[in-house]
């Protein structure tokens, strides 16, 4: 057993009887104590993918062995392209093949795709079984593992089929970030950056100053970034669990970003890459609507570029690129009565959700796409 080398930070998601803790620290994943006081069960199921499982499943299995008599596992193919019904059914097939009951605890070991699919499976199997997020990517630790949004993709739209279903615990092992490829790390930085313009300019300034340390995956910098990101998300989710209002601001950059993902084909760009580019586009739209100045757009664009993320959107249709984007964005979950809703920066550190004139949106797409 590896000794803990940094203090464990805890962020609480306050949702009455659905409240839970986010644990942040090094070497948490392989510690039996990390999984204490979870719902009692005789069996657990580890859901992972073919990339993460060889790295961490053995350590997680060993840690869980003192809590569960039987530990089953399923490995899914890696990547956003596999976030679908076929692979969701692999989880159900494994649960049914082992005669798992409604007390079986599912453990999502991986990034956002594994977490979303495991959560959706947990919400659906026997109408709801407990699950735990063991997040191994930066994007999952600062965003997708927190807040209970679970889903799979549909060819016509991202995350269109799913459920709100809260985990019992979220485990953010900072040590796991050391094995991330640079591209995956950058994708996670996009979800960290987004919290600044919409909620906390002091955090934005800190990110700006510490970008090199974050790209180098320095432990202390990562610990602060993950904790502060989780704190902001916890505050928002605690006020609006089911995204009826405030929580929608967490989708800054996502309306454009989801269109990029769907238009290119899921998996061509990483989610964080699409969100990074989407934030640039949303910032331009905010400026065009008179909410922020061009200097802030340029500052945000520079920070996104320094994080290793794309700042120009792809051309999805040579004949009518803006029209194609608009058609894809009609499927965004925030759309109301056919009106596309955008998360806009309503002055640095604040956000609002509103529609925008189509001509203005088209102009932004034309300006921001390569």
C-alpha positions in Angstrom: 0.0 0.0 0.0 1.3 3.4 -1.0 1.2 6.1 1.8 -0.7 9.2 1.1 1.8 12.0 0.2 -0.5 15.1 0.2 -3.4 16.1 2.4 -6.8 15.0 1.2 -9.0 18.0 0.2 -12.8 17.5 0.5 -15.4 19.5 -1.4 -19.0 18.8 -0.4 -21.9 18.7 -2.9 -24.9 19.8 -0.8 -28.0 18.1 -2.2 -29.9 17.1 1.0 -30.2 13.3 1.0 -28.2 13.1 -2.2 -25.2 15.0 -0.8 -21.7 13.5 -1.3 -18.0 14.3 -1.1 -15.4 14.9 -3.7 -12.0 13.7 -2.4 -8.9 15.3 -4.0 -5.3 14.2 -3.4 -2.5 12.0 -4.5 -2.6 8.2 -4.4 -6.2 8.0 -3.3 -7.2 5.5 -5.9 -5.4 2.5 -4.4 -6.3 3.2 -0.7 -9.0 1.0 0.9 -9.9 4.0 3.2 -10.9 6.0 0.2 -14.0 3.7 -0.3 -15.1 3.5 3.4 -18.7 4.3 4.4 -20.2 3.6 1.0 -23.5 1.7 0.6 -23.0 -1.9 1.8 -23.1 -4.6 -0.9 -21.6 -8.0 -1.5 -20.6 -7.2 -5.1 -19.1 -4.3 -7.0 -18.6 -3.7 -10.7 -15.6 -1.8 -12.1 -16.4 -0.1 -15.4 -13.3 1.1 -17.2 -11.9 1.2 -20.7 -9.1 -0.5 -22.6 -6.6 2.3 -22.0 -7.2 3.0 -18.3 -7.9 -0.6 -17.1 -4.3 -1.8 -17.5 -3.0 1.2 -15.6 -5.3 1.3 -12.6 -7.8 -1.5 -12.3 -5.6 -3.8 -10.3 -5.0 -1.1 -7.7 -8.6 -0.3 -7.5 -9.6 -3.9 -7.2 -7.1 -4.4 -4.4 -8.5 -1.4 -2.5 -12.1 -2.6 -2.9 -11.3 -6.1 -1.9 -11.7 -5.3 1.8 -15.2 -3.9 1.2 -16.8 -6.3 -1.3 -16.8 -10.1 -1.5 -17.0 -10.2 -5.3 -15.6 -7.6 -7.8 -16.6 -7.9 -11.4 -15.3 -5.7 -14.2 -16.0 -4.7 -17.8 -13.7 -2.9 -20.2 -15.2 -0.6 -22.8 -13.4 0.6 -26.0 -11.8 4.0 -25.4 -13.1 7.2 -26.9 -16.1 9.5 -27.4 -17.1 7.5 -30.6 -18.0 4.6 -28.3 -20.4 6.5 -26.0 -23.4 4.8 -27.4 -26.2 2.2 -26.8 -24.0 -0.7 -27.9 -21.4 -0.1 -25.3 -23.9 0.9 -22.6 -25.4 -2.5 -23.1 -22.0 -4.1 -22.4 -22.4 -2.8 -18.8 -26.0 -4.1 -18.5 -24.9 -7.5 -20.0 -22.1 -7.8 -17.4 -24.5 -6.9 -14.5 -27.1 -9.4 -15.7 -24.6 -12.2 -16.5 -23.4 -12.0 -12.9 -26.9 -11.8 -11.4 -26.1 -8.5 -9.8 -28.7 -7.0 -7.5 -29.9 -3.5 -6.8 -27.3 -3.1 -4.0 -24.4 -3.7 -6.4 -22.1 -0.7 -6.4 -20.7 0.5 -9.8 -17.3 2.2 -9.9 -16.5 4.4 -12.9 -12.8 4.1 -13.5 -11.8 6.5 -16.2 -12.6 9.8 -17.8 -15.8 11.5 -18.9 -17.0 8.9 -21.3 -16.6 6.1 -18.7 -18.1 8.2 -16.0 -21.1 9.3 -18.1 -21.9 5.8 -19.2 -21.4 4.2 -15.8 -23.7 6.8 -14.2 -26.4 6.3 -16.9 -26.1 2.5 -16.4 -26.4 3.0 -12.6 -29.4 5.2 -13.0 -31.1 2.7 -15.2 -30.2 -0.8 -13.9 -33.0 -2.0 -11.6 -34.2 1.6 -11.7 -31.2 2.8 -9.8 -28.1 1.3 -8.1 -25.2 3.2 -6.3 -22.2 4.3 -8.2 -18.8 6.0 -7.5 -16.8 8.2 -9.8 -13.1 7.4 -9.8 -11.9 10.1 -12.2 -8.6 9.6 -13.9 -8.6 12.5 -16.4 -8.4 16.2 -15.6 -11.6 16.9 -17.5 -13.5 14.3 -15.4 -12.0 15.6 -12.2 -13.0 19.2 -12.7 -16.2 18.8 -14.5 -17.9 15.6 -15.8 -17.6 13.5 -12.7 -19.3 16.1 -10.5 -23.0 17.0 -10.5 -24.8 13.9 -11.7 -25.2 14.5 -15.4 -25.0 11.1 -17.1 -25.7 10.4 -20.8 -24.8 8.7 -24.0 -24.5 10.4 -27.4 -26.9 10.2 -30.4 -25.6 10.8 -33.9 -27.7 14.0 -34.0 -26.5 15.4 -30.8 -24.1 15.0 -27.8 -25.4 13.8 -24.4 -29.0 13.8 -25.7 -30.0 10.6 -23.9 -29.4 10.3 -20.2 -30.5 11.1 -16.7 -29.6 13.3 -13.7 -28.2 10.8 -11.2 -25.8 11.6 -8.4 -22.8 9.5 -7.4 -22.1 8.4 -3.9 -18.6 9.8 -4.0 -16.1 11.3 -6.4 -12.4 10.4 -6.2 -9.9 12.7 -7.8 -6.5 11.1 -7.7 -4.0 13.7 -8.8 -1.4 11.1 -9.4 -3.4 9.7 -12.2 -3.0 12.9 -14.1 0.7 12.2 -14.5 -0.1 9.5 -17.1 -2.3 11.7 -19.3 -1.1 12.5 -22.8 -0.5 16.2 -23.4 -3.5 16.5 -25.6 -5.8 15.0 -22.9 -4.3 17.3 -20.3 -5.0 20.4 -22.5 -8.6 19.2 -23.0 -9.0 19.2 -19.2 -7.5 22.7 -18.9 -10.4 24.0 -21.1 -12.9 23.0 -18.4 -10.8 24.7 -15.7 -10.5 27.9 -17.8 -14.2 28.2 -18.3 -14.9 28.7 -14.5 -13.1 32.1 -14.5 -15.0 34.1 -17.1 -18.4 32.9 -15.8 -17.8 32.9 -12.0 -14.5 33.9 -10.6 -12.1 36.4 -12.2 -9.6 35.9 -9.3 -9.3 32.3 -10.3 -9.0 33.3 -14.0 -6.1 35.6 -13.0 -4.5 32.7 -11.1 -4.9 30.3 -14.1 -3.3 33.0 -16.4 -0.3 33.3 -14.0 0.1 29.5 -13.4 -0.6 28.1 -16.9 2.9 26.8 -17.3 2.7 24.9 -14.0 -0.7 23.4 -15.0 0.7 22.3 -18.3 3.6 20.7 -16.5 1.1 19.0 -14.2 2.7 20.3 -11.1 1.0 18.7 -8.1 0.3 21.8 -6.0 -1.0 23.8 -9.0 -3.2 20.9 -10.0 -4.5 20.5 -6.5 -5.6 24.1 -6.3 -7.1 24.1 -9.8 -9.1 20.9 -9.2 -10.3 22.0 -5.8 -11.4 25.5 -6.9 -13.1 24.1 -10.1 -15.0 21.6 -7.9 -15.9 24.3 -5.4 -17.5 26.5 -8.1 -19.3 23.6 -9.7 -20.5 22.5 -6.2 -21.9 25.9 -5.5 -23.8 26.0 -8.8 -25.1 22.4 -8.7 -26.2 22.9 -5.1 -28.5 25.7 -6.3 -29.7 24.1 -9.5 -29.2 20.4 -9.7 -31.3 19.8 -12.8 -30.2 22.7 -14.9 -33.4 24.7 -14.8 -31.6 28.0 -14.7 -28.2 28.8 -13.1 -26.5 25.6 -13.9 -26.7 26.3 -17.6 -23.8 28.8 -17.2 -21.5 25.8 -16.7 -22.0 25.2 -20.5 -19.9 28.2 -21.5 -18.4 27.3 -24.9 -20.5 24.1 -25.1 -23.2 25.3 -27.6 -20.6 25.9 -30.2 -18.4 23.1 -29.0 -21.0 20.4 -29.1 -21.8 21.4 -32.7 -18.1 21.0 -33.6 -18.1 17.5 -32.0 -21.2 16.4 -33.8 -20.3 18.0 -37.1 -16.8 16.4 -37.3 -18.0 13.1 -35.8 -17.7 12.3 -32.1 -14.1 11.7 -31.2 -12.4 13.6 -34.0 -11.8 16.5 -31.6 -11.6 15.9 -27.9 -14.5 17.4 -25.9 -12.2 19.9 -24.2 -10.7 21.0 -27.5 -14.2 21.7 -28.9 -15.1 23.6 -25.7 -11.9 25.6 -25.8 -12.7 26.7 -29.3 -16.4 27.2 -28.4 -15.4 29.6 -25.6 -13.5 31.8 -28.1 -16.6 31.8 -30.3 -18.9 32.6 -27.3 -16.6 35.4 -26.2 -16.7 36.9 -29.7 -20.5 36.7 -29.5 -20.5 38.3 -26.1 -18.4 41.2 -27.4 -20.6 41.7 -30.5 -23.6 41.9 -28.1 -21.8 44.7 -26.2 -21.3 42.6 -23.0 -17.5 42.6 -22.9 -14.7 44.5 -24.7 -12.4 43.1 -27.4 -9.5 43.2 -25.0 -11.1 40.6 -22.8 -11.8 38.4 -25.8 -8.2 38.6 -26.8 -7.0 37.8 -23.3 -9.2 34.7 -23.1 -8.2 33.6 -26.6 -4.5 33.9 -25.7 -5.0 31.9 -22.5 -6.9 29.1 -24.4 -4.1 29.0 -27.0 -1.4 28.8 -24.3 -3.3 25.8 -22.9 -2.6 24.0 -26.2 -6.2 24.2 -27.4 -7.5 25.2 -30.9 -8.9 28.7 -31.2 -10.3 28.4 -34.7 -13.3 26.3 -35.5 -13.4 23.8 -38.3 -15.4 24.3 -41.5 -18.2 21.7 -41.3 -19.8 22.6 -44.6 -18.1 24.4 -47.5 -21.4 25.7 -49.0 -23.0 27.1 -45.8 -20.8 26.6 -42.8 -22.7 28.9 -40.5 -26.0 27.3 -41.5 -24.6 23.9 -40.8 -23.5 25.0 -37.3 -26.9 26.6 -36.6 -28.7 23.4 -37.7 -26.5 21.3 -35.3 -27.0 23.8 -32.5 -30.8 23.5 -32.8 -30.3 20.1 -31.1 -28.5 21.7 -28.1 -30.3 20.8 -24.8 -30.6 24.5 -23.8 -32.6 25.4 -26.9 -36.1 26.7 -26.0 -39.0 26.6 -28.6 -36.5 26.4 -31.4 -34.3 29.3 -30.1 -30.7 28.5 -29.6 -29.5 29.6 -26.2 -25.9 30.7 -25.7 -23.9 31.1 -22.5 -22.5 34.7 -22.8 -20.0 36.5 -20.6 -22.0 39.3 -19.0 -19.0 41.2 -17.9 -15.8 39.4 -16.7 -16.7 36.9 -13.9 -20.4 36.8 -14.7 -22.5 34.9 -17.2 -26.0 34.8 -18.6 -27.9 32.5 -20.9 -29.8 34.1 -23.8 -30.6 33.8 -27.5 -28.7 35.9 -30.0 -29.6 37.4 -33.4 -29.0 34.8 -36.1 -27.1 37.3 -38.3 -24.7 38.0 -35.4 -24.2 34.3 -34.7 -23.5 33.7 -38.4 -20.9 36.5 -38.4 -19.1 35.0 -35.4 -19.0 31.6 -37.0 -17.6 33.1 -40.3 -15.0 35.1 -38.3 -13.9 32.2 -36.0 -13.7 29.2 -38.4 -10.7 28.4 -40.4 
